[in-house]
């Protein structure tokens, strides 16, 4: 019968410890580099002159950014909500055959609000989503 000796167990323990440390160092090295990623944002609009509740878009807006892996990992966990005052933005309204009102918001009009929420930690390359649509439930 084979009985493992203490030297063999110690060598195996040291090997796995070095393997774990090397994996941690490799992961940290990868996360410090910059990557291009599309961050999702849920956009809701409100009017500061009106007391109605915010209206959220039917689709999600994606913003292409260049950021470190740590920033992307932190932001990828949950979809952030971007709330915009539409006092200065003009929505275009369409009515389809079922008389359902739909509002279209070109994302180029909210570029400054997106730059504020993205912040200085990243470099914003583009807004991937061209327009957001909002259904009027009234």
C-alpha contacts under 8 A as a table, 3 or more apart, distances in Angstrom:
res1	aa1	res2	aa2	distance
4	X	8	X	6.63
4	X	9	X	7.07
5	X	8	X	5.54
5	X	9	X	6.55
6	X	9	X	5.13
6	X	10	X	6.07
7	X	10	X	5.10
7	X	11	X	6.16
8	X	11	X	5.18
8	X	12	X	6.20
9	X	12	X	5.11
9	X	13	X	6.11
10	X	13	X	5.04
10	X	14	X	6.14
11	X	14	X	5.12
11	X	15	X	6.09
12	X	15	X	5.08
12	X	16	X	6.31
13	X	16	X	5.32
13	X	17	X	6.10
14	X	17	X	5.02
14	X	18	X	6.11
15	X	18	X	5.23
15	X	19	X	6.19
16	X	19	X	4.88
16	X	20	X	6.16
17	X	20	X	5.18
17	X	21	X	6.23
18	X	21	X	5.11
18	X	22	X	6.02
19	X	22	X	5.15
19	X	23	X	6.19
20	X	23	X	5.12
20	X	24	X	6.29
21	X	24	X	5.15
21	X	25	X	6.21
22	X	25	X	5.15
22	X	26	X	6.03
23	X	26	X	5.07
23	X	27	X	6.11
24	X	27	X	5.14
24	X	28	X	6.23
25	X	28	X	5.21
25	X	29	X	6.16
26	X	29	X	5.10
26	X	30	X	6.26
27	X	30	X	5.12
27	X	31	X	6.19
28	X	31	X	5.13
28	X	32	X	6.32
29	X	32	X	5.49
29	X	33	X	7.07
30	X	33	X	5.72
30	X	69	X	7.16
31	X	34	X	7.80
31	X	68	X	6.39
31	X	69	X	4.09
31	X	70	X	5.44
32	X	68	X	5.56
32	X	69	X	5.76
32	X	70	X	6.63
33	X	68	X	5.38
33	X	69	X	6.17
34	X	66	X	6.25
34	X	67	X	5.00
34	X	68	X	4.18
34	X	69	X	6.20
35	X	66	X	5.42
35	X	67	X	5.60
35	X	68	X	6.07
35	X	69	X	6.51
36	X	64	X	6.83
36	X	65	X	5.65
36	X	66	X	4.45
36	X	67	X	6.63
37	X	64	X	5.59
37	X	65	X	5.55
37	X	66	X	6.45
37	X	67	X	7.71
37	X	72	X	7.35
38	X	62	X	5.63
38	X	63	X	5.24
38	X	64	X	4.27
38	X	65	X	6.28
38	X	128	X	7.76
39	X	62	X	5.40
39	X	63	X	5.20
39	X	64	X	6.30
39	X	65	X	7.17
39	X	72	X	7.91
39	X	75	X	7.39
39	X	76	X	7.07
40	X	60	X	6.34
40	X	61	X	5.72
40	X	62	X	4.54
40	X	63	X	6.52
40	X	79	X	5.78
40	X	80	X	7.19
41	X	60	X	5.87
41	X	61	X	5.16
41	X	62	X	6.18
41	X	63	X	7.67
41	X	79	X	5.65
41	X	80	X	5.18
41	X	81	X	5.69
41	X	82	X	6.43
42	X	56	X	7.33
42	X	57	X	7.02
42	X	59	X	7.62
42	X	60	X	5.19
42	X	61	X	6.29
42	X	79	X	6.68
42	X	80	X	6.19
42	X	81	X	4.66
42	X	82	X	5.99
43	X	56	X	5.81
43	X	57	X	5.71
43	X	60	X	7.03
43	X	61	X	6.97
43	X	81	X	5.85
43	X	82	X	4.78
43	X	83	X	5.98
43	X	84	X	7.51
44	X	54	X	5.96
44	X	55	X	5.37
44	X	56	X	3.93
44	X	57	X	6.03
44	X	81	X	7.15
44	X	82	X	6.10
44	X	83	X	4.78
44	X	84	X	6.35
45	X	54	X	5.36
45	X	55	X	5.38
45	X	56	X	6.30
45	X	83	X	5.54
45	X	84	X	4.79
45	X	85	X	5.87
45	X	86	X	6.27
46	X	50	X	7.87
46	X	52	X	7.52
46	X	53	X	6.86
46	X	54	X	4.57
46	X	55	X	6.49
46	X	83	X	7.22
46	X	84	X	6.24
46	X	85	X	5.10
46	X	86	X	6.07
47	X	50	X	5.25
47	X	51	X	7.32
47	X	52	X	7.68
47	X	54	X	7.79
47	X	85	X	5.28
47	X	86	X	5.49
47	X	87	X	5.86
48	X	51	X	7.24
48	X	85	X	6.35
48	X	86	X	7.88
48	X	87	X	6.86
49	X	87	X	7.61
55	X	134	X	7.10
56	X	134	X	6.64
57	X	60	X	7.04
57	X	132	X	6.06
57	X	133	X	5.58
57	X	134	X	4.81
57	X	135	X	7.69
58	X	132	X	7.21
58	X	133	X	5.82
58	X	134	X	5.79
58	X	135	X	7.34
59	X	132	X	6.29
59	X	133	X	6.81
60	X	129	X	7.90
60	X	132	X	7.68
61	X	127	X	7.64
61	X	128	X	7.30
61	X	129	X	5.32
61	X	132	X	7.23
62	X	127	X	6.13
62	X	128	X	5.32
62	X	129	X	5.59
63	X	124	X	7.32
63	X	125	X	7.76
63	X	126	X	6.02
63	X	127	X	4.40
63	X	128	X	5.60
63	X	129	X	7.44
64	X	124	X	6.17
64	X	125	X	5.51
64	X	126	X	5.22
64	X	127	X	5.96
64	X	128	X	6.40
65	X	122	X	6.50
65	X	123	X	5.61
65	X	124	X	4.37
65	X	125	X	5.39
65	X	126	X	7.20
66	X	122	X	5.90
66	X	123	X	5.19
66	X	124	X	6.38
66	X	125	X	7.07
67	X	71	X	6.34
67	X	72	X	6.58
67	X	121	X	7.24
67	X	122	X	4.88
67	X	123	X	6.59
68	X	71	X	5.44
68	X	72	X	6.46
68	X	122	X	7.78
69	X	72	X	5.11
69	X	73	X	5.96
70	X	73	X	5.13
70	X	74	X	6.19
71	X	74	X	5.15
71	X	75	X	6.18
72	X	75	X	5.15
72	X	76	X	5.76
73	X	76	X	5.19
73	X	77	X	6.73
74	X	77	X	5.95
75	X	78	X	6.28
75	X	79	X	7.42
75	X	80	X	7.87
76	X	79	X	7.08
82	X	114	X	7.78
82	X	117	X	7.54
84	X	110	X	7.93
84	X	113	X	7.18
85	X	88	X	7.52
85	X	89	X	7.97
86	X	89	X	4.82
86	X	90	X	7.23
87	X	90	X	7.97
89	X	109	X	6.86
89	X	110	X	7.94
90	X	105	X	7.81
91	X	103	X	6.11
91	X	104	X	5.92
91	X	105	X	5.53
92	X	103	X	5.68
92	X	104	X	5.32
92	X	105	X	6.83
93	X	101	X	6.83
93	X	102	X	5.82
93	X	103	X	4.55
93	X	104	X	6.33
94	X	101	X	5.99
94	X	102	X	5.36
94	X	103	X	6.31
94	X	104	X	7.74
95	X	98	X	7.79
95	X	99	X	5.57
95	X	100	X	5.67
95	X	101	X	4.88
95	X	102	X	6.32
96	X	99	X	5.43
96	X	100	X	5.94
96	X	101	X	7.15
97	X	100	X	7.55
100	X	135	X	7.60
100	X	136	X	7.36
101	X	135	X	6.19
101	X	136	X	5.54
102	X	133	X	6.64
102	X	134	X	5.66
102	X	135	X	4.67
102	X	136	X	6.09
103	X	133	X	5.61
103	X	134	X	5.03
103	X	135	X	6.38
103	X	136	X	7.48
104	X	131	X	6.58
104	X	132	X	5.78
104	X	133	X	4.71
104	X	134	X	6.51
105	X	109	X	7.61
105	X	131	X	5.49
105	X	132	X	5.16
105	X	133	X	6.39
106	X	109	X	5.91
106	X	110	X	7.73
106	X	130	X	6.10
106	X	131	X	4.31
106	X	132	X	6.44
107	X	110	X	5.42
107	X	111	X	6.58
107	X	127	X	7.23
107	X	129	X	7.05
107	X	130	X	5.66
107	X	131	X	5.21
107	X	132	X	6.87
108	X	111	X	5.26
108	X	127	X	7.85
108	X	130	X	7.54
109	X	112	X	7.90
110	X	113	X	5.40
110	X	114	X	6.35
111	X	114	X	5.13
111	X	115	X	6.23
112	X	115	X	5.00
112	X	116	X	6.31
113	X	116	X	5.18
113	X	117	X	6.51
114	X	117	X	5.29
114	X	118	X	6.12
115	X	118	X	5.19
115	X	119	X	6.11
115	X	124	X	7.40
116	X	119	X	5.30
118	X	121	X	7.67
118	X	122	X	6.92
118	X	124	X	7.58
119	X	122	X	6.50
120	X	123	X	7.14
127	X	130	X	7.06
129	X	132	X	7.48
